[in-house]
Amino acid sequence: MTDPPVVLRKLGTLREHVARASRRRPSSVDAFLADVDAQDALSMSLLVAVQEAVDVAFHVSTDEGWGVPASYAESFEILARNGVLTDRLAKTMTSTSALRNRLAHGYASVDAARLWAELPAGLEALTDFATRVAVWLGRSASP
């Protein structure tokens, strides 16, 4: 059985980092490319938010007895198969987790322009993920 306080705490951290990234995103790609501090701050907030989403996906998948995911992508697919996420959102979250991997494992070689381009869809997906998991959690906790 999924532990609601653990999931809600992780979703809260996810939402906070999405909000930070949204606030810190400069108004233009040129401003972003010229500001390495903004690149660092946005990268870190995105990395933390995606990691929280992955942790939640693994937690729910295993605690509900739906299986132990072998990858980030599979964790989102399992949630989609069980009605927590839509198939489309699971695919978008897989792409967003790939961005997290590029940040975590190749930070010095991350293409800032690509990060700028991918950030809006990633932040939207993370927000949608948090909402859908919270709604599912509320339904699953109801008698």
C-alpha positions in Angstrom: 0.0 0.0 0.0 1.3 3.4 -1.0 2.3 5.7 1.9 0.3 9.0 1.3 2.4 11.3 3.5 5.6 10.2 1.7 4.1 10.7 -1.7 2.6 14.1 -0.8 5.9 15.3 0.6 7.7 14.3 -2.6 5.0 16.0 -4.7 5.3 19.1 -2.6 9.1 19.2 -3.3 8.4 18.6 -7.0 5.9 21.5 -7.2 8.3 23.8 -5.3 11.1 23.1 -7.8 8.8 23.5 -10.8 7.8 26.9 -9.3 11.4 27.9 -8.8 12.3 27.0 -12.4 9.3 28.8 -13.7 10.2 32.0 -11.8 13.9 31.8 -12.7 13.5 31.2 -16.5 14.6 34.4 -18.3 12.2 35.9 -20.8 14.4 35.1 -23.8 16.7 32.4 -25.0 19.5 34.9 -25.5 19.2 36.0 -21.9 19.3 32.4 -20.8 22.3 31.6 -22.9 24.2 34.6 -21.4 23.4 33.7 -17.8 25.2 30.6 -16.6 23.8 31.1 -13.1 20.2 30.9 -14.5 21.3 27.8 -16.4 22.6 26.2 -13.2 19.6 27.2 -11.1 17.1 25.9 -13.7 19.1 22.7 -14.2 19.2 22.0 -10.5 15.5 22.7 -10.0 14.5 20.5 -13.0 16.8 17.7 -11.8 15.3 17.7 -8.3 11.7 17.9 -9.6 12.2 15.0 -12.1 14.0 12.9 -9.4 11.0 13.4 -7.1 8.6 12.3 -9.9 10.7 9.2 -10.5 10.8 8.4 -6.8 7.0 8.7 -6.6 6.6 6.5 -9.7 8.8 3.8 -8.3 7.2 4.1 -4.9 3.7 3.8 -6.1 4.5 1.0 -8.6 6.1 -1.2 -6.1 3.9 -0.4 -3.1 0.8 -1.1 -5.1 2.2 -4.4 -6.2 2.1 -3.4 -9.9 5.8 -4.4 -10.4 9.3 -3.2 -9.9 10.2 -0.9 -12.8 13.5 -1.6 -14.5 13.8 2.0 -15.8 12.5 5.5 -15.3 10.4 5.0 -18.5 8.9 1.8 -17.2 7.9 3.4 -13.9 5.8 5.9 -15.8 4.4 3.2 -18.2 3.3 1.2 -15.1 1.5 4.2 -13.7 -0.2 4.7 -17.1 -1.2 1.0 -17.3 -2.9 1.3 -13.9 -4.8 4.5 -14.7 -2.7 7.0 -12.7 -1.2 8.7 -15.8 -2.3 8.9 -19.4 -0.2 7.2 -22.0 0.7 10.6 -23.4 1.8 11.9 -20.1 3.9 8.8 -19.4 5.7 9.3 -22.7 6.3 13.0 -21.9 7.6 12.1 -18.5 10.0 9.6 -20.1 11.3 12.5 -22.3 11.6 14.7 -19.3 13.5 12.0 -17.4 15.9 11.7 -20.3 16.6 15.5 -19.9 17.2 14.8 -16.2 19.7 12.1 -17.2 21.6 14.5 -19.5 21.8 17.1 -16.7 22.9 14.6 -14.1 25.4 12.7 -16.2 26.7 15.2 -18.8 26.3 18.5 -17.1 29.2 20.2 -18.7 28.1 19.1 -22.1 24.4 20.0 -21.8 23.2 22.2 -24.7 21.7 25.2 -23.0 19.6 26.1 -26.0 18.1 22.6 -26.0 17.4 22.9 -22.3 15.6 26.2 -22.9 13.5 24.6 -25.7 12.6 21.5 -23.6 12.0 23.2 -20.3 8.4 24.5 -20.9 7.0 21.0 -21.8 9.0 19.4 -19.0 7.6 21.8 -16.4 4.1 21.3 -17.7 4.4 17.6 -17.6 5.8 17.6 -14.1 2.9 19.8 -12.9 0.4 17.4 -14.6 2.2 14.4 -13.1 1.9 15.9 -9.6 -1.8 16.7 -10.1 -2.7 13.3 -11.5 -0.8 11.4 -8.8 -2.4 13.5 -6.0 -5.9 12.9 -7.5 -5.2 9.1 -7.8 -3.9 9.1 -4.2 -7.1 10.8 -3.0 -9.3 8.3 -4.8 -7.2 5.3 -3.6 -7.3 6.5 0.0 -11.1 6.9 0.0 -13.1 4.0 1.5 
